[in-house]
Amino acid sequence: SPLNSSVLSLISGSTVSQSAAISVGSLRVSSVGAVTLNSANVVNSLAAAVSGSGNGFSFARATGGDLDITTVDGVAGIATNNGAISVTASDGALTTSQAVAAGTSTVALTASSTDNLLTINSAVSGSGGITYTADNMTLGGSTNATAGTVTLQPDSAAVAIDLGGADAAGILGLTDTELDTITAGVLRIGKSD
């Protein structure tokens, strides 16, 4: 990771992967090939564009920090050309300040660990299906899986679901206004474990 820079831009005509964690304030990735950055990365702001057809984007934020999908070095949000998108904030909040678009593929956004918050402030789309995993959610932007399935599920097994209620410790609250932001063939709330 760069010692004296707050922004790292990775630009590749092929794939992007890693052998060690990335530690930088803001990360931009532009790639033709698939991007797999699942080490214990310490990044606060993230943006990516994957242009190769069917190539996906996968990123994991290390334990103990928040992650914002935003604009970094001229790239806004995360977009693929029909490739799967998976972003995880391990033991931290995850926010979408810019669009997340997977075309005909899938989107999985996770704020893992107890009572962490997933905030959707932008458009999220993927007609292959969209999965949000977090113990607390704020759904303000649009979520569009077209005729696909949208799944809203807590990360922790013992979290109660309150339709029409607010988020709280141990409660995933989903208001009517939040649910109205979702377009899907099937809306699935909760999980069996």
Secondary structure, DSSP 8 states (H G I E B T S, - for coil): --TT-SEEEEEESS-B--SS--EEEEEEEEESS-EEEEEEEEEEEEEEEE-STT--EEEEE-TT--EEE-EETTEESEEESS--EEEEETTS-EEESS-EE-TTSEEEEEE-STT-EEEE-S-EE-TTEEEEEESEEEE-S-EE-TTSEEEEE-SSTT-EEEETS--BTTEEEE-HHHHTTEE-SEEEE----
